């Protein structure tokens, strides 16, 4: 079921769950039978059951407004991640769904590791090994255009300070069985803080679930 259809279906279910029923009865009165309107359904505490309340859509006790908002947010997040992967494939030259990124924070710097998910995937592994040496060279010169293109942002966290401290950082490419890794080392406190900010952003954006705490290399 598509996201839009799911929202519509949930809305319909919410309406059915709270649709009040109305009946008319007659009670003896001074001037004859007096009609009285009675409604059945869910009413808020303290509300006269003889008064039809304004309809509030609920499903299982959850407001339909918040449910629809949650679904919309989830669909939006999925779309943003898909768009990022498409841009990543163009910038990096390999399939983002067939490869895995990892970002590590160390007390003397950090590391960027990319590998194929399938050990027999020689095409994407070769593309990783072609991309990462280029990244090491670009970052070393203070050029962070690649991550800005991937994340569709001109203000990727940490990059301005990394550019300013480029002389205090070293970027070294290392080939790995599944692809490659860029080891980043610095002894400058300002550069280290900026690097960790940059790597934490990458962890969040790529949804890698890597630790955001600093460890020893």
PASEBA-1860 file (N, C-alpha, C; in nm, 3 decimals):
! residues 217
1> XXXXXXXX> 0.085/-0.120/0.000/0.000/0.000/0.000/0.089/0.125/0.000 ~ 0.063/0.216/-0.095/0.141/0.338/-0.100/0.112/0.427/0.019 ~ 0.208/0.516/0.051/0.195/0.600/0.169/0.070/0.684/0.169 ~ 0.038/0.743/0.055/-0.080/0.829/0.048/-0.207/0.748/0.072 ~ -0.214/0.629/0.009/-0.332/0.543/0.026/-0.347/0.500/0.171 ~ -0.233/0.475/0.238/-0.238/0.433/0.378/-0.297/0.543/0.465 ~ -0.258/0.667/0.438/-0.310/0.780/0.516/-0.460/0.793/0.497 ~ -0.507/0.781/0.372/-0.650/0.791/0.344/-0.726/0.679/0.413
9> XXXXXXXX> -0.673/0.556/0.408/-0.740/0.443/0.470/-0.750/0.460/0.621 ~ -0.641/0.508/0.683/-0.643/0.531/0.827/-0.744/0.638/0.865 ~ -0.756/0.740/0.780/-0.853/0.846/0.807/-0.994/0.791/0.802 ~ -1.021/0.701/0.704/-1.154/0.642/0.693/-1.186/0.555/0.815 ~ -1.087/0.478/0.859/-1.106/0.394/0.977/-1.133/0.479/1.100 ~ -1.063/0.593/1.110/-1.082/0.681/1.225/-1.223/0.737/1.228 ~ -1.276/0.771/1.109/-1.410/0.825/1.102/-1.513/0.721/1.145 ~ -1.495/0.597/1.099/-1.590/0.491/1.133/-1.585/0.459/1.281
17> XXXXXXXX> -1.465/0.472/1.340/-1.450/0.437/1.481/-1.525/0.531/1.572 ~ -1.548/0.654/1.526/-1.610/0.752/1.616/-1.743/0.805/1.564 ~ -1.795/0.746/1.455/-1.920/0.795/1.399/-2.033/0.779/1.501 ~ -2.092/0.887/1.550/-2.197/0.875/1.651/-2.329/0.832/1.587 ~ -2.413/0.763/1.667/-2.547/0.728/1.619/-2.647/0.816/1.693 ~ -2.756/0.849/1.626/-2.855/0.940/1.684/-2.993/0.874/1.681 ~ -3.067/0.888/1.791/-3.202/0.836/1.795/-3.293/0.942/1.856 ~ -3.421/0.937/1.820/-3.518/1.033/1.872/-3.623/0.957/1.952
25> XXXXXXXX> -3.644/0.997/2.076/-3.747/0.936/2.161/-3.843/1.044/2.206 ~ -3.958/1.006/2.259/-4.056/1.102/2.304/-4.083/1.081/2.452 ~ -4.077/1.188/2.528/-4.103/1.179/2.670/-4.230/1.259/2.700 ~ -4.314/1.207/2.789/-4.439/1.280/2.823/-4.406/1.419/2.876 ~ -4.477/1.515/2.833/-4.455/1.652/2.880/-4.586/1.720/2.910 ~ -4.576/1.836/2.956/-4.694/1.913/2.995/-4.786/1.936/2.876 ~ -4.723/1.963/2.761/-4.801/1.992/2.641/-4.796/1.875/2.543 ~ -4.773/1.758/2.591/-4.768/1.643/2.502/-4.627/1.588/2.493
33> XXXXXXXX> -4.612/1.486/2.413/-4.479/1.425/2.399/-4.375/1.526/2.353 ~ -4.261/1.522/2.418/-4.152/1.616/2.384/-4.036/1.536/2.326 ~ -3.999/1.563/2.205/-3.889/1.486/2.144/-3.757/1.516/2.215 ~ -3.676/1.413/2.228/-3.543/1.428/2.288/-3.441/1.357/2.201 ~ -3.339/1.428/2.162/-3.234/1.372/2.076/-3.127/1.310/2.164 ~ -3.094/1.185/2.137/-2.991/1.116/2.213/-2.885/1.064/2.117 ~ -2.761/1.083/2.153/-2.651/1.032/2.071/-2.574/0.930/2.148 ~ -2.519/0.833/2.076/-2.430/0.734/2.139/-2.295/0.743/2.073
41> XXXXXXXX> -2.193/0.715/2.145/-2.058/0.726/2.092/-1.967/0.769/2.203 ~ -1.845/0.808/2.168/-1.746/0.847/2.268/-1.754/0.996/2.293 ~ -1.768/1.034/2.420/-1.776/1.176/2.456/-1.667/1.207/2.557 ~ -1.622/1.330/2.554/-1.522/1.372/2.651/-1.587/1.383/2.788 ~ -1.509/1.356/2.895/-1.564/1.367/3.030/-1.626/1.504/3.055 ~ -1.746/1.506/3.117/-1.810/1.633/3.150/-1.896/1.690/3.040 ~ -1.899/1.620/2.922/-1.979/1.672/2.812/-2.115/1.605/2.816 ~ -2.222/1.682/2.805/-2.358/1.630/2.808/-2.375/1.531/2.694
49> XXXXXXXX> -2.418/1.408/2.727/-2.432/1.306/2.624/-2.545/1.338/2.528 ~ -2.628/1.435/2.562/-2.736/1.472/2.471/-2.693/1.573/2.368 ~ -2.570/1.618/2.378/-2.519/1.717/2.284/-2.417/1.649/2.195 ~ -2.432/1.662/2.066/-2.339/1.601/1.973/-2.210/1.682/1.972 ~ -2.098/1.624/2.015/-1.973/1.700/2.019/-1.912/1.715/1.881 ~ -1.820/1.811/1.870/-1.745/1.826/1.745/-1.665/1.700/1.723 ~ -1.662/1.652/1.601/-1.596/1.527/1.572/-1.445/1.537/1.588 ~ -1.388/1.443/1.662/-1.242/1.436/1.679/-1.199/1.299/1.633
57> XXXXXXXX> -1.127/1.293/1.523/-1.086/1.165/1.468/-0.981/1.099/1.555 ~ -1.011/0.977/1.598/-0.914/0.900/1.676/-0.911/0.758/1.626 ~ -0.802/0.691/1.646/-0.787/0.551/1.610/-0.707/0.484/1.718 ~ -0.774/0.399/1.797/-0.705/0.333/1.907/-0.658/0.431/2.011 ~ -0.729/0.544/2.026/-0.691/0.643/2.126/-0.586/0.741/2.077 ~ -0.541/0.725/1.953/-0.437/0.814/1.899/-0.502/0.912/1.803 ~ -0.475/1.040/1.823/-0.531/1.142/1.735/-0.485/1.119/1.592 ~ -0.579/1.123/1.498/-0.545/1.103/1.358/-0.448/1.209/1.308
65> XXXXXXXX> -0.455/1.329/1.365/-0.364/1.435/1.324/-0.220/1.393/1.347 ~ -0.192/1.340/1.468/-0.054/1.300/1.500/-0.013/1.176/1.423 ~ -0.108/1.087/1.397/-0.077/0.966/1.322/-0.039/1.000/1.178 ~ -0.119/1.088/1.117/-0.089/1.130/0.981/0.042/1.208/0.975 ~ 0.067/1.291/1.077/0.192/1.367/1.082/0.311/1.274/1.092 ~ 0.298/1.168/1.174/0.407/1.072/1.189/0.435/1.000/1.058 ~ 0.330/0.955/0.991/0.347/0.885/0.864/0.409/0.977/0.759 ~ 0.362/1.101/0.754/0.415/1.198/0.658/0.563/1.224/0.683
73> XXXXXXXX> 0.601/1.236/0.811/0.741/1.259/0.846/0.828/1.141/0.806 ~ 0.778/1.020/0.831/0.853/0.900/0.795/0.874/0.891/0.644 ~ 0.767/0.917/0.567/0.778/0.912/0.422/0.873/1.019/0.370 ~ 0.870/1.137/0.433/0.959/1.245/0.393/1.105/1.207/0.419 ~ 1.131/1.145/0.536/1.266/1.103/0.569/1.318/0.998/0.473 ~ 1.231/0.905/0.434/1.270/0.801/0.339/1.303/0.862/0.203 ~ 1.224/0.959/0.162/1.246/1.024/0.034/1.378/1.102/0.035 ~ 1.407/1.171/0.145/1.532/1.246/0.155/1.653/1.153/0.150
81> XXXXXXXX> 1.643/1.038/0.220/1.754/0.942/0.219/1.773/0.883/0.079 ~ 1.662/0.854/0.011/1.671/0.800/-0.125/1.736/0.902/-0.218 ~ 1.698/1.029/-0.205/1.757/1.134/-0.289/1.906/1.149/-0.261 ~ 1.946/1.141/-0.132/2.086/1.150/-0.097/2.165/1.035/-0.161 ~ 2.109/0.915/-0.159/2.177/0.800/-0.219/2.192/0.816/-0.370 ~ 2.093/0.877/-0.433/2.102/0.901/-0.577/2.214/1.000/-0.608 ~ 2.221/1.108/-0.527/2.329/1.205/-0.546/2.464/1.141/-0.514 ~ 2.467/1.057/-0.410/2.590/0.990/-0.372/2.642/0.901/-0.482
89> XXXXXXXX> 2.552/0.830/-0.550/2.593/0.742/-0.659/2.658/0.823/-0.772 ~ 2.602/0.942/-0.800/2.658/1.025/-0.906/2.794/1.083/-0.867 ~ 2.806/1.128/-0.743/2.931/1.190/-0.698/3.041/1.086/-0.674 ~ 3.005/0.973/-0.613/3.105/0.872/-0.574/3.131/0.767/-0.682 ~ 3.033/0.746/-0.769/3.054/0.652/-0.877/3.022/0.508/-0.846 ~ 2.954/0.480/-0.734/2.915/0.342/-0.704/2.777/0.340/-0.638 ~ 2.713/0.223/-0.643/2.577/0.204/-0.593/2.576/0.212/-0.440 ~ 2.500/0.306/-0.387/2.496/0.326/-0.242/2.422/0.212/-0.170
97> XXXXXXXX> 2.330/0.148/-0.239/2.255/0.039/-0.178/2.336/-0.092/-0.174 ~ 2.440/-0.100/-0.252/2.522/-0.221/-0.257/2.653/-0.205/-0.182 ~ 2.668/-0.091/-0.117/2.789/-0.063/-0.040/2.752/-0.012/0.098 ~ 2.848/-0.013/0.189/2.820/0.033/0.325/2.929/0.130/0.370 ~ 2.885/0.242/0.429/2.976/0.342/0.484/2.992/0.323/0.634 ~ 3.110/0.352/0.683/3.133/0.357/0.828/3.222/0.478/0.857 ~ 3.192/0.544/0.970/3.269/0.661/1.011/3.311/0.641/1.156 ~ 3.440/0.656/1.182/3.494/0.629/1.316/3.558/0.754/1.375
105> XXXXXXXX> 3.532/0.778/1.502/3.590/0.891/1.575/3.700/0.840/1.667 ~ 3.821/0.889/1.647/3.934/0.847/1.730/3.992/0.967/1.806 ~ 4.067/0.935/1.909/4.125/1.042/1.992/4.227/1.126/1.916 ~ 4.281/1.071/1.807/4.377/1.146/1.726/4.325/1.177/1.587 ~ 4.193/1.161/1.567/4.136/1.189/1.436/4.013/1.107/1.407 ~ 4.017/1.033/1.297/3.900/0.953/1.260/3.928/0.871/1.135 ~ 3.824/0.811/1.079/3.840/0.731/0.958/3.708/0.722/0.883 ~ 3.720/0.711/0.751/3.605/0.691/0.663/3.628/0.558/0.592
113> XXXXXXXX> 3.537/0.463/0.612/3.553/0.330/0.555/3.433/0.297/0.467 ~ 3.459/0.251/0.346/3.351/0.211/0.255/3.384/0.073/0.199 ~ 3.285/-0.015/0.199/3.306/-0.151/0.149/3.183/-0.202/0.078 ~ 3.201/-0.302/-0.008/3.088/-0.364/-0.075/3.018/-0.459/0.021 ~ 2.888/-0.477/0.002/2.814/-0.571/0.085/2.836/-0.715/0.039 ~ 2.858/-0.730/-0.091/2.881/-0.861/-0.151/3.028/-0.871/-0.192 ~ 3.099/-0.966/-0.134/3.242/-0.979/-0.160/3.274/-1.006/-0.307 ~ 3.176/-1.054/-0.384/3.200/-1.083/-0.526/3.170/-0.962/-0.615
121> XXXXXXXX> 3.127/-0.852/-0.554/3.091/-0.731/-0.630/3.218/-0.652/-0.664 ~ 3.285/-0.696/-0.769/3.414/-0.634/-0.806/3.394/-0.496/-0.869 ~ 3.278/-0.474/-0.931/3.253/-0.345/-0.997/3.247/-0.231/-0.896 ~ 3.163/-0.247/-0.795/3.151/-0.141/-0.695/3.276/-0.132/-0.607 ~ 3.344/-0.243/-0.584/3.467/-0.239/-0.506/3.575/-0.157/-0.579 ~ 3.583/-0.177/-0.709/3.680/-0.100/-0.788/3.644/0.049/-0.786 ~ 3.515/0.079/-0.790/3.471/0.219/-0.788/3.503/0.285/-0.654 ~ 3.490/0.209/-0.544/3.526/0.262/-0.412/3.674/0.294/-0.408
129> XXXXXXXX> 3.754/0.204/-0.461/3.900/0.220/-0.459/3.946/0.333/-0.551 ~ 3.863/0.369/-0.646/3.896/0.483/-0.732/3.851/0.614/-0.666 ~ 3.744/0.607/-0.589/3.687/0.727/-0.528/3.764/0.775/-0.405 ~ 3.797/0.685/-0.314/3.855/0.727/-0.186/3.992/0.794/-0.196 ~ 4.083/0.749/-0.284/4.210/0.824/-0.297/4.185/0.969/-0.342 ~ 4.086/0.984/-0.428/4.050/1.118/-0.475/3.998/1.202/-0.359 ~ 3.916/1.141/-0.273/3.862/1.211/-0.156/3.974/1.252/-0.062 ~ 4.070/1.164/-0.039/4.184/1.195/0.049/4.259/1.317/-0.003
137> XXXXXXXX> 4.278/1.324/-0.134/4.350/1.437/-0.195/4.267/1.566/-0.184 ~ 4.139/1.556/-0.213/4.052/1.674/-0.207/4.043/1.729/-0.065 ~ 4.016/1.642/0.033/4.005/1.687/0.171/4.136/1.746/0.220 ~ 4.246/1.686/0.179/4.378/1.737/0.220/4.405/1.878/0.172 ~ 4.343/1.912/0.059/4.362/2.048/0.004/4.254/2.145/0.052 ~ 4.165/2.094/0.140/4.059/2.180/0.192/3.937/2.188/0.103 ~ 3.923/2.094/0.009/3.811/2.093/-0.084/3.706/1.992/-0.036 ~ 3.589/2.041/0.004/3.483/1.955/0.053/3.357/1.966/-0.034
145> XXXXXXXX> 3.380/1.988/-0.163/3.268/1.999/-0.255/3.189/1.869/-0.264 ~ 3.258/1.755/-0.258/3.191/1.625/-0.273/3.083/1.603/-0.168 ~ 3.113/1.615/-0.038/3.005/1.596/0.061/2.896/1.701/0.052 ~ 2.931/1.822/0.006/2.828/1.924/-0.009/2.730/1.887/-0.120 ~ 2.783/1.824/-0.227/2.696/1.779/-0.336/2.611/1.660/-0.292 ~ 2.672/1.567/-0.222/2.600/1.447/-0.177/2.486/1.486/-0.085 ~ 2.511/1.577/0.008/2.410/1.615/0.107/2.330/1.738/0.067 ~ 2.355/1.787/-0.053/2.280/1.900/-0.106/2.280/2.018/-0.008
153> XXXXXXXX> 2.399/2.050/0.040/2.413/2.159/0.139/2.548/2.228/0.121 ~ 2.546/2.359/0.138/2.670/2.436/0.131/2.731/2.458/0.268 ~ 2.666/2.404/0.370/2.716/2.425/0.507/2.718/2.292/0.583 ~ 2.788/2.193/0.529/2.803/2.065/0.597/2.882/2.088/0.725 ~ 2.830/2.046/0.841/2.897/2.072/0.969/3.044/2.030/0.970 ~ 3.127/2.121/1.021/3.268/2.092/1.038/3.357/2.129/0.920 ~ 3.300/2.141/0.801/3.383/2.159/0.682/3.455/2.295/0.678 ~ 3.390/2.400/0.727/3.454/2.532/0.725/3.581/2.531/0.810
161> XXXXXXXX> 3.572/2.471/0.930/3.689/2.464/1.019/3.794/2.368/0.965 ~ 3.751/2.259/0.902/3.846/2.164/0.844/3.925/2.230/0.731 ~ 3.857/2.313/0.655/3.926/2.387/0.548/4.026/2.485/0.607 ~ 3.986/2.554/0.714/4.075/2.651/0.778/4.196/2.584/0.843 ~ 4.179/2.460/0.890/4.287/2.387/0.958/4.350/2.280/0.869 ~ 4.337/2.293/0.736/4.381/2.187/0.646/4.529/2.150/0.665 ~ 4.610/2.246/0.705/4.753/2.217/0.725/4.779/2.132/0.848 ~ 4.682/2.117/0.936/4.700/2.042/1.061/4.643/1.901/1.052
169> XXXXXXXX> 4.593/1.862/0.934/4.532/1.731/0.917/4.601/1.652/0.807 ~ 4.609/1.521/0.827/4.662/1.434/0.722/4.555/1.332/0.685 ~ 4.541/1.308/0.555/4.443/1.212/0.503/4.518/1.105/0.425 ~ 4.509/0.981/0.469/4.583/0.872/0.406/4.489/0.762/0.359 ~ 4.498/0.728/0.230/4.413/0.621/0.177/4.477/0.485/0.203 ~ 4.392/0.390/0.246/4.437/0.252/0.270/4.338/0.158/0.202 ~ 4.388/0.065/0.122/4.301/-0.032/0.057/4.262/-0.142/0.155 ~ 4.136/-0.183/0.152/4.086/-0.288/0.240/4.028/-0.401/0.154
177> XXXXXXXX> 4.005/-0.519/0.211/3.949/-0.630/0.133/3.816/-0.598/0.065 ~ 3.732/-0.518/0.133/3.601/-0.487/0.077/3.594/-0.358/0.000 ~ 3.700/-0.277/0.006/3.698/-0.148/-0.061/3.817/-0.064/-0.022 ~ 3.792/0.037/0.065/3.902/0.122/0.106/3.867/0.206/0.228 ~ 3.969/0.273/0.280/3.950/0.355/0.401/4.040/0.477/0.392 ~ 3.992/0.588/0.446/4.073/0.708/0.457/4.098/0.732/0.606 ~ 4.225/0.722/0.646/4.263/0.750/0.785/4.295/0.898/0.798 ~ 4.237/0.961/0.899/4.255/1.105/0.921/4.320/1.126/1.057
185> XXXXXXXX> 4.431/1.199/1.059/4.506/1.220/1.184/4.534/1.368/1.202 ~ 4.522/1.415/1.326/4.555/1.553/1.360/4.594/1.565/1.506 ~ 4.679/1.661/1.534/4.716/1.689/1.673/4.665/1.825/1.716 ~ 4.584/1.887/1.628/4.530/2.020/1.655/4.391/2.007/1.717 ~ 4.370/2.063/1.836/4.240/2.050/1.903/4.123/2.106/1.821 ~ 4.143/2.219/1.756/4.037/2.279/1.676/4.002/2.192/1.556 ~ 4.104/2.137/1.492/4.082/2.050/1.377/4.014/1.920/1.421 ~ 4.053/1.870/1.537/3.995/1.745/1.589/3.845/1.763/1.618
193> XXXXXXXX> 3.810/1.875/1.679/3.670/1.903/1.710/3.587/1.913/1.582 ~ 3.642/1.983/1.482/3.572/1.999/1.355/3.557/1.864/1.283 ~ 3.660/1.782/1.288/3.655/1.652/1.223/3.548/1.564/1.286 ~ 3.543/1.563/1.419/3.442/1.482/1.488/3.301/1.532/1.458 ~ 3.285/1.663/1.445/3.155/1.719/1.409/3.115/1.672/1.269 ~ 3.209/1.673/1.179/3.186/1.629/1.041/3.148/1.481/1.036 ~ 3.221/1.398/1.110/3.196/1.254/1.109/3.063/1.219/1.174 ~ 3.028/1.289/1.281/2.898/1.264/1.345/2.783/1.297/1.249
201> XXXXXXXX> 2.800/1.403/1.173/2.700/1.440/1.074/2.686/1.330/0.968 ~ 2.798/1.275/0.924/2.796/1.168/0.825/2.725/1.044/0.880 ~ 2.751/1.012/1.006/2.687/0.897/1.070/2.536/0.913/1.069 ~ 2.491/1.032/1.103/2.346/1.059/1.108/2.285/1.057/0.968 ~ 2.349/1.122/0.873/2.294/1.132/0.738/2.291/0.998/0.666 ~ 2.398/0.921/0.680/2.405/0.792/0.612/2.341/0.680/0.693 ~ 2.295/0.715/0.815/2.226/0.620/0.901/2.308/0.492/0.922 ~ 2.436/0.510/0.956/2.527/0.397/0.970/2.521/0.330/1.107
209> XXXXXXXX> 2.466/0.401/1.206/2.457/0.350/1.344/2.594/0.331/1.408 ~ 2.696/0.397/1.355/2.829/0.392/1.418/2.828/0.470/1.546 ~ 2.921/0.440/1.635/2.931/0.509/1.763/2.969/0.656/1.739 ~ 2.904/0.745/1.815/2.938/0.887/1.802/3.032/0.930/1.915 ~ 3.074/0.834/1.996/3.172/0.862/2.102/3.312/0.839/2.049 ~ 3.408/0.902/2.114/3.549/0.892/2.070/3.616/0.773/2.136 ~ 3.693/0.698/2.057/3.768/0.584/2.108/3.914/0.594/2.063 ~ 3.996/0.504/2.115/4.137/0.500/2.072/4.150/0.424/1.943
217> X> 4.240/0.468/1.859/4.258/0.404/1.729/4.318/0.263/1.746
END
